[in-house]
Amino acid sequence: MVLRFIAFKLTSYKDFNFNFMGDFLDEAMEKLDKKNDEELKELKDELIGTLEFSEKILGNNHRFSRFIGNNTKTKTLNRSLFDVITVCFSEIKNKEKFKERKEIFLTKFLALLKDERSDFTKAITEGTSGKSAIESRFEIMDDLINEVLDET
């Protein structure tokens, strides 16, 4: 899971040009091999900070599962949900403002998760390693975050 976060931090989802997620993760490992200790520490600290931030927004027990949007769903970790939440949350510039508006975010985010036909739900459950699913989930999450931050 850590490698997925790092891979999308090192290569934007917009530049995902792989047929298999494994190839993307292999390339990330090659890029990691070229990082110095300080760069590796920055990535580690960013991930830890992002996980702490996600806990403040989504609660202590969300575990990156669809259960947070629908308690009839499994509590199993959803890798696509993990990568889109961690990467997009890590890129929020004004985290304090976002925390103040977390209820707005949660209302809209949970509505996406509850709607089995939403493009977001499809992008985290169907063909999740394909370019279109990756682009879709990241674009939807980016748009949602910006919408929440732009609300007055």
PAGURO-802238 format. One record per residue: residue number from 1; residue in one letter; chain; x, y, z of N, C-alpha, C, O in turn. Coordinates in steps of 0.1 Angstrom, whole numbers, plus 2048, in hexadecimal, padded with zeros to 3 digits. Layout:
+--------+------+------+------+------+------+-------+-------+-------+------+------+------+------+------+------+
! drenpa ! timi ! loke ! n.xx ! n.yy ! n.zz ! ca.xx ! ca.yy ! ca.zz ! c.xx ! c.yy ! c.zz ! o.xx ! o.yy ! o.zz !
+--------+------+------+------+------+------+-------+-------+-------+------+------+------+------+------+------+
!    NUM !    A !    A !    X !    Y !    Z !     X !     Y !     Z !    X !    Y !    Z !    X !    Y !    Z !
...
+--------+------+------+------+------+------+-------+-------+-------+------+------+------+------+------+------+
end
This chain:
+--------+------+------+------+------+------+-------+-------+-------+------+------+------+------+------+------+
! drenpa ! timi ! loke ! n.xx ! n.yy ! n.zz ! ca.xx ! ca.yy ! ca.zz ! c.xx ! c.yy ! c.zz ! o.xx ! o.yy ! o.zz !
+--------+------+------+------+------+------+-------+-------+-------+------+------+------+------+------+------+
!      1 !    M !    A !  808 !  7F4 !  800 !   800 !   800 !   800 !  809 !  80C !  800 !  806 !  816 !  7F9 !
!      2 !    V !    A !  813 !  80C !  808 !   81D !   817 !   808 !  822 !  81A !  7FA !  823 !  826 !  7F6 !
!      3 !    L !    A !  826 !  80F !  7F3 !   82B !   811 !   7E6 !  821 !  818 !  7DC !  825 !  820 !  7D4 !
!      4 !    R !    A !  814 !  815 !  7DE !   80A !   81B !   7D5 !  80A !  82A !  7D7 !  80A !  832 !  7CE !
!      5 !    F !    A !  80A !  82E !  7E4 !   80B !   83C !   7E7 !  817 !  843 !  7E1 !  816 !  84D !  7DA !
!      6 !    I !    A !  823 !  83D !  7E3 !   82F !   842 !   7DE !  82F !  843 !  7CF !  833 !  84C !  7C9 !
!      7 !    A !    A !  82A !  838 !  7C9 !   82A !   837 !   7BA !  822 !  843 !  7B4 !  826 !  849 !  7AA !
!      8 !    F !    A !  816 !  846 !  7BA !   80E !   851 !   7B5 !  813 !  85F !  7B9 !  810 !  869 !  7B3 !
!      9 !    K !    A !  81C !  85F !  7C3 !   822 !   86C !   7C6 !  82E !  86E !  7BC !  831 !  87A !  7B9 !
!     10 !    L !    A !  835 !  864 !  7B8 !   840 !   865 !   7AF !  83C !  867 !  7A1 !  843 !  86D !  799 !
!     11 !    T !    A !  830 !  861 !  79D !   82B !   862 !   790 !  81C !  865 !  791 !  814 !  85D !  796 !
!     12 !    S !    A !  818 !  870 !  78C !   80B !   875 !   78C !  801 !  86A !  785 !  805 !  864 !  77C !
!     13 !    Y !    A !  7F5 !  869 !  78B !   7EB !   861 !   784 !  7E9 !  864 !  776 !  7E6 !  85C !  76E !
!     14 !    K !    A !  7EB !  871 !  773 !   7EA !   876 !   765 !  7F4 !  870 !  75B !  7F2 !  86F !  74F !
!     15 !    D !    A !  7FF !  86B !  761 !   80A !   865 !   759 !  80A !  856 !  75A !  814 !  850 !  756 !
!     16 !    F !    A !  7FF !  850 !  75F !   7FF !   842 !   760 !  7FD !  83C !  752 !  7F2 !  83D !  74C !
!     17 !    N !    A !  807 !  835 !  74D !   806 !   82F !   740 !  80B !  821 !  740 !  813 !  81C !  738 !
!     18 !    F !    A !  805 !  819 !  749 !   808 !   80B !   74B !  7FC !  802 !  749 !  7F1 !  806 !  74B !
!     19 !    N !    A !  7FF !  7F6 !  744 !   7F5 !   7EC !   742 !  7F2 !  7E5 !  74F !  7E7 !  7E0 !  751 !
!     20 !    F !    A !  7FB !  7E5 !  758 !   7FA !   7DE !   765 !  7FF !  7E6 !  770 !  809 !  7ED !  76F !
!     21 !    M !    A !  7F8 !  7E6 !  77B !   7FC !   7ED !   787 !  80A !  7E9 !  78C !  812 !  7F1 !  791 !
!     22 !    G !    A !  80D !  7DC !  78A !   81A !   7D7 !   78E !  825 !  7DD !  787 !  830 !  7E0 !  78D !
!     23 !    D !    A !  823 !  7E1 !  77A !   82E !   7E8 !   773 !  830 !  7F6 !  778 !  83B !  7FB !  779 !
!     24 !    F !    A !  825 !  7FC !  77C !   825 !   80A !   782 !  82D !  809 !  78F !  835 !  812 !  792 !
!     25 !    L !    A !  82A !  7FF !  797 !   830 !   7FE !   7A4 !  83F !  7FA !  7A3 !  847 !  7FF !  7AA !
!     26 !    D !    A !  842 !  7F2 !  799 !   850 !   7EF !   796 !  858 !  7FB !  792 !  863 !  7FD !  797 !
!     27 !    E !    A !  852 !  804 !  78A !   859 !   810 !   786 !  85B !  819 !  792 !  865 !  820 !  794 !
!     28 !    A !    A !  851 !  819 !  79B !   852 !   821 !   7A7 !  85E !  81C !  7B0 !  865 !  824 !  7B6 !
!     29 !    M !    A !  860 !  80F !  7B1 !   86B !   80A !   7B8 !  878 !  80E !  7B2 !  882 !  811 !  7B9 !
!     30 !    E !    A !  879 !  80E !  7A5 !   885 !   813 !   79E !  888 !  822 !  7A2 !  893 !  825 !  7A4 !
!     31 !    K !    A !  87D !  82A !  7A2 !   87F !   838 !   7A5 !  883 !  839 !  7B4 !  88B !  842 !  7B7 !
!     32 !    L !    A !  87D !  831 !  7BD !   881 !   831 !   7CB !  890 !  82E !  7CD !  896 !  834 !  7D6 !
!     33 !    D !    A !  895 !  825 !  7C5 !   8A3 !   821 !   7C6 !  8AC !  82C !  7C4 !  8B8 !  82D !  7C9 !
!     34 !    K !    A !  8A8 !  836 !  7BD !   8B0 !   842 !   7B9 !  8AE !  84E !  7C3 !  8B5 !  858 !  7C2 !
!     35 !    K !    A !  8A5 !  84C !  7CD !   8A3 !   857 !   7D7 !  8AE !  856 !  7E2 !  8B2 !  84B !  7E6 !
!     36 !    N !    A !  8B1 !  862 !  7E7 !   8BB !   862 !   7F2 !  8B3 !  861 !  7FF !  8A6 !  861 !  7FF !
!     37 !    D !    A !  8BA !  85F !  80A !   8B3 !   85D !   817 !  8A9 !  868 !  81B !  89F !  866 !  821 !
!     38 !    E !    A !  8AD !  875 !  818 !   8A5 !   880 !   81B !  898 !  880 !  813 !  88D !  882 !  819 !
!     39 !    E !    A !  898 !  87C !  807 !   88D !   87B !   7FE !  883 !  870 !  803 !  877 !  871 !  803 !
!     40 !    L !    A !  88A !  865 !  807 !   882 !   85A !   80C !  87B !  85D !  819 !  86F !  85A !  81B !
!     41 !    K !    A !  882 !  865 !  822 !   87C !   869 !   82E !  870 !  873 !  82C !  866 !  872 !  833 !
!     42 !    E !    A !  871 !  87C !  822 !   867 !   885 !   81E !  85A !  87D !  81A !  84F !  880 !  81E !
!     43 !    L !    A !  85C !  873 !  812 !   851 !   86B !   80D !  84A !  863 !  819 !  83E !  863 !  81A !
!     44 !    K !    A !  852 !  85E !  822 !   84D !   857 !   82E !  845 !  861 !  836 !  83A !  85E !  83B !
!     45 !    D !    A !  84B !  86C !  839 !   844 !   876 !   841 !  837 !  87B !  83B !  82D !  87D !  842 !
!     46 !    E !    A !  838 !  87D !  82E !   82B !   881 !   827 !  820 !  877 !  828 !  815 !  87A !  82B !
!     47 !    L !    A !  824 !  86A !  827 !   81A !   85F !   828 !  814 !  85F !  836 !  808 !  85E !  838 !
!     48 !    I !    A !  81D !  85F !  840 !   819 !   85F !   84E !  80F !  86B !  851 !  805 !  869 !  857 !
!     49 !    G !    A !  813 !  877 !  84D !   80B !   883 !   84F !  7FE !  881 !  848 !  7F3 !  886 !  84D !
!     50 !    T !    A !  7FE !  87C !  83C !   7F1 !   87A !   834 !  7E8 !  870 !  83B !  7DC !  872 !  83C !
!     51 !    L !    A !  7EE !  865 !  840 !   7E6 !   85B !   848 !  7DF !  861 !  854 !  7D4 !  85F !  857 !
!     52 !    E !    A !  7E7 !  869 !  85B !   7E2 !   870 !   867 !  7D7 !  87A !  863 !  7CC !  87B !  86A !
!     53 !    F !    A !  7D9 !  881 !  858 !   7CF !   88A !   853 !  7C2 !  883 !  84F !  7B7 !  887 !  852 !
!     54 !    S !    A !  7C3 !  878 !  848 !   7B8 !   870 !   844 !  7B0 !  86B !  84F !  7A3 !  86A !  84F !
!     55 !    E !    A !  7B6 !  868 !  85A !   7B0 !   864 !   866 !  7A7 !  86F !  86C !  79C !  86D !  871 !
!     56 !    K !    A !  7AD !  87B !  86C !   7A5 !   887 !   871 !  799 !  88A !  868 !  78F !  88F !  86D !
!     57 !    I !    A !  79A !  887 !  85B !   78F !   88A !   852 !  785 !  87E !  852 !  779 !  880 !  854 !
!     58 !    L !    A !  789 !  872 !  851 !   781 !   866 !   84F !  77E !  85F !  85C !  775 !  856 !  85C !
!     59 !    G !    A !  785 !  861 !  867 !   783 !   85A !   873 !  78D !  850 !  875 !  795 !  84C !  86C !
!     60 !    N !    A !  78E !  84B !  882 !   798 !   841 !   886 !  797 !  834 !  87F !  7A1 !  82D !  87D !
!     61 !    N !    A !  78B !  82F !  87C !   789 !   822 !   878 !  785 !  820 !  869 !  780 !  815 !  865 !
!     62 !    H !    A !  789 !  829 !  861 !   784 !   828 !   853 !  78C !  81E !  84B !  785 !  817 !  842 !
!     63 !    R !    A !  798 !  81B !  84D !   7A0 !   811 !   847 !  7A0 !  810 !  838 !  7A2 !  806 !  832 !
!     64 !    F !    A !  79C !  81B !  831 !   79C !   81C !   823 !  794 !  811 !  81D !  798 !  80B !  813 !
!     65 !    S !    A !  788 !  80F !  823 !   77F !   805 !   81D !  772 !  80C !  819 !  76F !  817 !  81E !
!     66 !    R !    A !  76A !  805 !  811 !   75D !   80A !   80D !  753 !  80A !  818 !  748 !  810 !  817 !
!     67 !    F !    A !  756 !  804 !  823 !   74E !   803 !   82F !  74B !  811 !  834 !  740 !  813 !  83A !
!     68 !    I !    A !  754 !  81B !  833 !   751 !   828 !   838 !  746 !  82F !  831 !  73F !  837 !  837 !
!     69 !    G !    A !  743 !  82B !  825 !   737 !   830 !   81D !  72B !  828 !  81E !  720 !  82D !  81C !
!     70 !    N !    A !  72C !  81B !  822 !   721 !   812 !   822 !  725 !  807 !  82B !  72D !  7FE !  828 !
!     71 !    N !    A !  71F !  807 !  837 !   723 !   7FD !   841 !  71E !  7EF !  83E !  720 !  7E6 !  846 !
!     72 !    T !    A !  718 !  7ED !  832 !   715 !   7DF !   82E !  721 !  7DA !  826 !  721 !  7CE !  823 !
!     73 !    K !    A !  72A !  7E2 !  822 !   736 !   7DE !   81B !  740 !  7D8 !  824 !  740 !  7DA !  830 !
!     74 !    T !    A !  74A !  7D1 !  81E !   754 !   7CB !   825 !  75E !  7D6 !  82B !  75F !  7E1 !  825 !
!     75 !    K !    A !  765 !  7D2 !  836 !   76F !   7DB !   83B !  77C !  7D9 !  835 !  786 !  7DF !  83A !
!     76 !    T !    A !  77D !  7D1 !  82B !   78A !   7CE !   824 !  78F !  7DB !  81E !  788 !  7E3 !  818 !
!     77 !    L !    A !  79C !  7DC !  81F !   7A3 !   7E8 !   81A !  7A1 !  7E8 !  80B !  7A3 !  7DD !  804 !
!     78 !    N !    A !  79E !  7F3 !  805 !   79D !   7F5 !   7F7 !  7A9 !  7FD !  7F2 !  7AB !  809 !  7F5 !
!     79 !    R !    A !  7B2 !  7F6 !  7EB !   7BE !   7FD !   7E6 !  7BC !  809 !  7DE !  7C4 !  813 !  7E0 !
!     80 !    S !    A !  7B2 !  809 !  7D6 !   7AF !   815 !   7CE !  7AB !  821 !  7D6 !  7AE !  82C !  7D4 !
!     81 !    L !    A !  7A3 !  81E !  7E0 !   79F !   828 !   7EA !  7AB !  82D !  7F1 !  7AC !  839 !  7F4 !
!     82 !    F !    A !  7B4 !  824 !  7F5 !   7C0 !   829 !   7FC !  7C8 !  832 !  7F4 !  7CC !  83D !  7F8 !
!     83 !    D !    A !  7CB !  82E !  7E7 !   7D4 !   837 !   7E0 !  7CD !  844 !  7DC !  7D4 !  84F !  7DD !
!     84 !    V !    A !  7C1 !  845 !  7D9 !   7BA !   851 !   7D5 !  7B9 !  85A !  7E2 !  7BB !  867 !  7E1 !
!     85 !    I !    A !  7B5 !  855 !  7ED !   7B4 !   85D !   7F9 !  7C2 !  862 !  7FE !  7C3 !  86E !  800 !
!     86 !    T !    A !  7CB !  85A !  7FF !   7D8 !   85E !   804 !  7DF !  868 !  7FB !  7E4 !  872 !  7FF !
!     87 !    V !    A !  7DF !  865 !  7EE !   7E6 !   86E !   7E5 !  7DF !  87B !  7E4 !  7E6 !  886 !  7E5 !
!     88 !    C !    A !  7D2 !  87B !  7E2 !   7CB !   888 !   7E1 !  7CB !  890 !  7EE !  7CD !  89C !  7EE !
!     89 !    F !    A !  7CA !  889 !  7FA !   7CB !   890 !   807 !  7D9 !  896 !  808 !  7DA !  8A1 !  80E !
!     90 !    S !    A !  7E3 !  88F !  804 !   7F1 !   894 !   805 !  7F3 !  8A1 !  7FE !  7FC !  8A9 !  801 !
!     91 !    E !    A !  7EB !  8A3 !  7F3 !   7ED !   8AF !   7EB !  7E4 !  8BB !  7EF !  7E5 !  8C6 !  7E9 !
!     92 !    I !    A !  7DC !  8B9 !  7F9 !   7D4 !   8C5 !   7FE !  7DD !  8CF !  804 !  7E5 !  8CC !  80E !
!     93 !    K !    A !  7DD !  8DB !  7FF !   7E6 !   8E6 !   804 !  7E1 !  8EC !  811 !  7E8 !  8EE !  81A !
!     94 !    N !    A !  7D4 !  8EE !  812 !   7CE !   8F4 !   81E !  7C6 !  8EA !  826 !  7BA !  8E9 !  826 !
!     95 !    K !    A !  7CE !  8E2 !  82E !   7C8 !   8D7 !   835 !  7BF !  8DC !  841 !  7B5 !  8D5 !  844 !
!     96 !    E !    A !  7C3 !  8E7 !  847 !   7BA !   8ED !   851 !  7AC !  8F0 !  84C !  7A2 !  8ED !  853 !
!     97 !    K !    A !  7AC !  8F7 !  841 !   79F !   8FB !   83B !  797 !  8EE !  838 !  78B !  8EE !  83A !
!     98 !    F !    A !  79E !  8E4 !  832 !   797 !   8D8 !   82F !  792 !  8D1 !  83B !  786 !  8CC !  83B !
!     99 !    K !    A !  799 !  8D1 !  846 !   794 !   8CB !   852 !  788 !  8D2 !  857 !  77F !  8CB !  85D !
!    100 !    E !    A !  788 !  8DF !  856 !   77C !   8E7 !   85A !  770 !  8E3 !  852 !  764 !  8E4 !  856 !
!    101 !    R !    A !  772 !  8DE !  846 !   767 !   8DB !   83D !  765 !  8CC !  83B !  75F !  8C7 !  831 !
!    102 !    K !    A !  76B !  8C4 !  844 !   76B !   8B6 !   843 !  75D !  8B0 !  842 !  75A !  8A6 !  83B !
!    103 !    E !    A !  753 !  8B6 !  849 !   745 !   8B1 !   848 !  73F !  8B2 !  83A !  738 !  8A9 !  835 !
!    104 !    I !    A !  743 !  8BD !  833 !   73E !   8BF !   825 !  744 !  8B4 !  81D !  73E !  8AE !  815 !
!    105 !    F !    A !  751 !  8B2 !  81F !   758 !   8A8 !   817 !  752 !  89A !  81A !  74F !  893 !  810 !
!    106 !    L !    A !  750 !  897 !  826 !   74B !   889 !   82A !  73D !  887 !  824 !  73B !  87C !  81F !
!    107 !    T !    A !  735 !  891 !  824 !   727 !   88F !   81F !  728 !  88C !  810 !  722 !  883 !  80B !
!    108 !    K !    A !  730 !  893 !  809 !   732 !   891 !   7FA !  739 !  884 !  7F7 !  735 !  87D !  7EE !
!    109 !    F !    A !  744 !  881 !  7FE !   74C !   875 !   7FC !  744 !  869 !  7FF !  744 !  85F !  7F7 !
!    110 !    L !    A !  73D !  869 !  80A !   735 !   85D !   80E !  729 !  85B !  804 !  726 !  84F !  801 !
!    111 !    A !    A !  724 !  866 !  7FE !   71A !   864 !   7F4 !  71F !  85D !  7E7 !  719 !  855 !  7E1 !
!    112 !    L !    A !  72C !  860 !  7E4 !   732 !   85A !   7D9 !  734 !  84B !  7DB !  732 !  842 !  7D3 !
!    113 !    L !    A !  739 !  848 !  7E8 !   73B !   83A !   7EB !  72E !  832 !  7EC !  72E !  826 !  7E9 !
!    114 !    K !    A !  723 !  838 !  7F0 !   717 !   831 !   7F1 !  710 !  82E !  7E4 !  708 !  825 !  7E3 !
!    115 !    D !    A !  713 !  836 !  7DA !   70D !   835 !   7CD !  715 !  82A !  7C5 !  71F !  82D !  7BF !
!    116 !    E !    A !  70F !  81E !  7C4 !   716 !   813 !   7BD !  718 !  816 !  7AE !  721 !  810 !  7A8 !
!    117 !    R !    A !  711 !  820 !  7A9 !   712 !   823 !   79B !  71A !  82F !  798 !  71D !  833 !  78C !
!    118 !    S !    A !  720 !  835 !  7A2 !   728 !   841 !   7A0 !  735 !  83E !  799 !  73A !  833 !  79B !
!    119 !    D !    A !  73A !  847 !  791 !   747 !   845 !   78B !  752 !  842 !  795 !  75B !  83A !  792 !
!    120 !    F !    A !  751 !  849 !  7A0 !   75B !   847 !   7AB !  75B !  838 !  7B0 !  765 !  832 !  7B1 !
!    121 !    T !    A !  74F !  833 !  7B3 !   74E !   826 !   7B8 !  753 !  81C !  7AD !  75A !  812 !  7B1 !
!    122 !    K !    A !  74F !  81E !  7A1 !   754 !   815 !   796 !  764 !  816 !  795 !  76A !  80B !  793 !
!    123 !    A !    A !  769 !  822 !  797 !   778 !   823 !   796 !  780 !  81D !  7A1 !  78C !  81B !  7A0 !
!    124 !    I !    A !  779 !  81A !  7AD !   780 !   813 !   7B8 !  77C !  805 !  7B9 !  781 !  7FE !  7C2 !
!    125 !    T !    A !  773 !  800 !  7B0 !   76F !   7F2 !   7B1 !  771 !  7EA !  7A4 !  771 !  7DE !  7A4 !
!    126 !    E !    A !  771 !  7F1 !  798 !   771 !   7EA !   78B !  77D !  7EE !  783 !  77F !  7FA !  780 !
!    127 !    G !    A !  785 !  7E4 !  77F !   791 !   7E7 !   777 !  79A !  7F2 !  77D !  79E !  7FB !  776 !
!    128 !    T !    A !  79C !  7F1 !  78A !   7A2 !   7FC !   792 !  7B1 !  7FF !  78E !  7B5 !  80A !  791 !
!    129 !    S !    A !  7B8 !  7F6 !  787 !   7C5 !   7F9 !   783 !  7C6 !  7FF !  775 !  7D1 !  801 !  770 !
!    130 !    G !    A !  7BB !  800 !  76E !   7BB !   806 !   761 !  7BC !  815 !  761 !  7B8 !  81C !  76B !
!    131 !    K !    A !  7C2 !  81B !  756 !   7C4 !   829 !   756 !  7B7 !  831 !  758 !  7B7 !  83B !  75F !
!    132 !    S !    A !  7AC !  82D !  752 !   7A0 !   835 !   753 !  79A !  835 !  761 !  796 !  83F !  766 !
!    133 !    A !    A !  79B !  829 !  768 !   796 !   828 !   776 !  79F !  831 !  77F !  79A !  838 !  788 !
!    134 !    I !    A !  7AC !  830 !  77D !   7B5 !   838 !   785 !  7B3 !  847 !  783 !  7B1 !  84F !  78C !
!    135 !    E !    A !  7B2 !  84B !  776 !   7AF !   85A !   773 !  7A2 !  85E !  779 !  7A1 !  869 !  77F !
!    136 !    S !    A !  798 !  856 !  777 !   78B !   859 !   77C !  78A !  85B !  78B !  786 !  865 !  790 !
!    137 !    R !    A !  790 !  852 !  793 !   78F !   853 !   7A1 !  797 !  85F !  7A6 !  793 !  866 !  7B0 !
!    138 !    F !    A !  7A3 !  862 !  7A0 !   7AB !   86D !   7A5 !  7A5 !  87A !  7A1 !  7A5 !  884 !  7A9 !
!    139 !    E !    A !  79F !  87B !  795 !   798 !   887 !   791 !  78C !  88A !  799 !  78A !  896 !  79D !
!    140 !    I !    A !  784 !  880 !  79C !   778 !   882 !   7A4 !  77C !  887 !  7B2 !  776 !  890 !  7B8 !
!    141 !    M !    A !  786 !  880 !  7B8 !   78B !   884 !   7C6 !  791 !  892 !  7C5 !  78E !  89A !  7CE !
!    142 !    D !    A !  799 !  896 !  7BC !   79F !   8A3 !   7BB !  794 !  8AD !  7B9 !  794 !  8B8 !  7C0 !
!    143 !    D !    A !  78A !  8AB !  7B1 !   77E !   8B4 !   7AF !  777 !  8B6 !  7BC !  773 !  8C1 !  7C0 !
!    144 !    L !    A !  774 !  8AB !  7C3 !   76D !   8AB !   7D0 !  775 !  8B3 !  7DA !  76F !  8BC !  7E1 !
!    145 !    I !    A !  781 !  8B1 !  7DB !   789 !   8B9 !   7E5 !  789 !  8C8 !  7E2 !  788 !  8D0 !  7EA !
!    146 !    N !    A !  78B !  8CB !  7D5 !   78B !   8D9 !   7D1 !  77D !  8DF !  7D3 !  77C !  8EB !  7D7 !
!    147 !    E !    A !  773 !  8D8 !  7D0 !   765 !   8DD !   7D3 !  763 !  8E0 !  7E1 !  75D !  8EA !  7E5 !
!    148 !    V !    A !  768 !  8D7 !  7EA !   766 !   8DA !   7F9 !  76E !  8E6 !  7FD !  76A !  8EE !  805 !
!    149 !    L !    A !  77B !  8E7 !  7F8 !   783 !   8F3 !   7FB !  77E !  900 !  7F6 !  780 !  90A !  7FC !
!    150 !    D !    A !  777 !  8FF !  7EA !   772 !   90B !   7E4 !  764 !  910 !  7E9 !  760 !  91B !  7E6 !
!    151 !    E !    A !  75D !  907 !  7F1 !   750 !   90B !   7F6 !  751 !  917 !  7FF !  75B !  918 !  807 !
!    152 !    T !    A !  747 !  920 !  7FF !   747 !   92B !   808 !  73D !  929 !  813 !  73C !  932 !  81C !
+--------+------+------+------+------+------+-------+-------+-------+------+------+------+------+------+------+
end
